[in-house]
Amino acid sequence: MVRLLYPSNLKKTYKKEVSHANRGMDLEALINETNKYYLVNDIAIIYKKPTPIAIKNTEYQGKKIKTTGFLQAKSTLDYVGLYKGRYLDFDAKSTQNKTSFPINNISDHQMKHIKNIINHGGICFLIIEMNNQIFLLKAEDLISFISNHNRKSIPYDFLTDNGYIIKFSINPRLDYLDTINKIYFK
């Protein structure tokens, strides 16, 4: 809550609305910056996939433009790329929950897509931001957890035991390919 004091000693209070819509945007910004570094330095080619949106209507109201649209199709995972001759497909997820990562943050069609990528030999994973740490969780470990546990969330301890912590650096900011090297290119 923010309180402002005006010259007339009138106090005005603003309540900041909490939105979960852009919860992972900081993480995505770090990944996008890292991907740009990988591309510029010819390390990998990794892109954020655009969400398939169709424009339905555009209204011009003076200087403002109001556009309405809809999702054309269900989106799969956020990022695709090529690294050392291998196909990469991954998603970035953030949670404010301190004890577990909600599995419902991953939709059914995304789980099907994850399984398809693995079945075709691609490298698939999640980058999960939780408790001020960033983890890489292999898709195989995600699927195994969901198959072997009757839970609605992945405990934080599972991430610390089975995930890989991605450390921050100067360049690139979030070197997740260093972690990929340790897992897949030993």
For each residue, the residues with C-beta under 8 A, 3 or more apart:
1: 13 14 15 16
2: 13 14 16
3: 11 12 13 14
4: 11 12 13 14
5: 9 10 11
6: 9 10 11 12
7:
8:
9: 5 6
10: 5 6
11: 3 4 5 6
12: 3 4 6
13: 1 2 3 4
14: 1 2 3 4
15: 1
16: 1 2
17:
18:
19: 22 23
20: 23
21:
22: 19 25
23: 19 20 94 95 96
24: 27 28 92 93 94 129
25: 22 28 29
26: 29 30 94 129
27: 24 30 31 92 93 94 127 129 134
28: 24 25 31 32 48 78 92
29: 25 26 32 33
30: 26 27 33 34 173 174
31: 27 28 34 35 48 79 92 127 174 176
32: 28 29 35 36 48
33: 29 30 36 37 172 173 174
34: 30 31 37 38 172 173 174 175 176
35: 31 32 38 39 44 46 47 48 79 81
36: 32 33 39 40
37: 33 34 40 41 43 171 172 173
38: 34 35 41 43 44 45 46 172 177
39: 35 36 42 43 44 45 46
40: 36 37
41: 37 38
42: 39
43: 37 38 39 83 177
44: 35 38 39 81 82 83 84 88 177
45: 38 39 81 82 83
46: 35 38 39 79 80 81 82 83 88
47: 35 79 80 81
48: 28 31 32 35 78 79
49: 75 76 77 78 79 80
50: 53
51: 71 75
52: 71 72 73 75
53: 50 69 70 71 72
54: 69 70 71 72
55: 58 67 68 69
56: 68 69 70
57: 67 68
58: 55 65 66 67 68
59: 65 66 67
60: 64 65 66
61: 64 65 66
62:
63:
64: 60 61
65: 58 59 60 61
66: 58 59 60 61
67: 55 57 58 59
68: 55 56 57 58
69: 53 54 55 56
70: 53 54 56
71: 51 52 53 54 74 75
72: 52 53 54
73: 52
74: 71 107 109
75: 49 51 52 71 78
76: 49 89 109 110 113
77: 49 80 89 90 91 110 113 114 124
78: 28 48 49 75 90 91 92
79: 31 35 46 47 48 49 88 89 90 91 92
80: 46 47 49 77 87 88 89
81: 35 44 45 46 47 87 88 89
82: 44 45 46 85 86 87 88
83: 43 44 45 46 86 88 123 177 180
84: 44 185
85: 82
86: 82 83 121 122 123 184
87: 80 81 82 117 120 121 122 123
88: 44 46 79 80 81 82 83 122 123 124 180
89: 76 77 79 80 81 113 114 117 122 123 124
90: 77 78 79 124 125 126 127
91: 77 78 79 106 110 126 127
92: 24 27 28 31 78 79 126 127 129
93: 24 27 101 105 106 126 127 128 129
94: 23 24 26 27 128 129 130
95: 23 101 102 105 128 129 130
96: 23
97: 100 101 102 130 153
98: 130 131 156
99: 155 156
100: 97 153 154 155 156
101: 93 95 97 105 128 130 153 154 156 159
102: 95 97 105 152 153
103: 106 146 151 152 153 154
104: 152
105: 93 95 101 102
106: 91 93 103 110 111 114 126 142
107: 74 110 111
108: 111 112
109: 74 76 112 113
110: 76 77 91 106 107 113 114
111: 106 107 108 114 115 143 146
112: 108 109 115 116
113: 76 77 89 109 110 116 117
114: 77 89 106 110 111 117 118 124 139 142 143
115: 111 112 118 119 139 143
116: 112 113 119 120
117: 87 89 113 114 120 122 123 124 139
118: 114 115 121 122 124 139 140 143
119: 115 116
120: 87 116 117
121: 86 87 118
122: 86 87 88 89 117 118
123: 83 86 87 88 89 117 180 184
124: 77 88 89 90 114 117 118 138 139
125: 90 136 137 138 139 180
126: 90 91 92 93 106 136 137 139 142
127: 27 31 90 91 92 93 134 135 136 137 166 174 176
128: 93 94 95 101 134 135 136 137 159 163
129: 24 26 27 92 93 94 95 133 134 135
130: 94 95 97 98 101 133 135 156 159
131: 98 156
132:
133: 129 130 165
134: 27 127 128 129 165 166 168 174
135: 127 128 129 130 159 160 163 164 165 166
136: 125 126 127 128 163 164 166 176 179 180 183
137: 125 126 127 128 141 142 154 159 162 163 164
138: 124 125 141 142 183
139: 114 115 117 118 124 125 126 142 143
140: 118 143 144
141: 137 138 144 145 162 163
142: 106 114 126 137 138 139 145 146 154
143: 111 114 115 118 139 140 146 147
144: 140 141 147 148
145: 141 142 148 149 154 158 162
146: 103 111 142 143 149
147: 143 144
148: 144 145
149: 145 146
150:
151: 103 154 155
152: 102 103 104
153: 97 100 101 102 103
154: 100 101 103 137 142 145 151 158 159
155: 99 100 151 158 159
156: 98 99 100 101 130 131 159 160
157: 160 161
158: 145 154 155 161 162 163
159: 101 128 130 135 137 154 155 156 162 163
160: 135 156 157 163
161: 157 158
162: 137 141 145 158 159
163: 128 135 136 137 141 158 159 160
164: 135 136 137 179 182 183
165: 133 134 135
166: 127 134 135 136 174 175 176 178 179
167: 175
168: 134 173 174
169: 172 173 174 175
170: 173
171: 37
172: 33 34 37 38 169 175
173: 30 33 34 37 168 169 170
174: 30 31 33 34 127 134 166 168 169
175: 34 166 167 169 172 178 179
176: 31 34 127 136 166 179 180
177: 38 43 44 83 180 181
178: 166 175 181 182
179: 136 164 166 175 176 182 183
180: 83 88 123 125 136 176 177 183 184 185
181: 177 178 184 185
182: 164 178 179 185 186
183: 136 138 164 179 180 186
184: 86 123 180 181
185: 84 180 181 182
186: 182 183
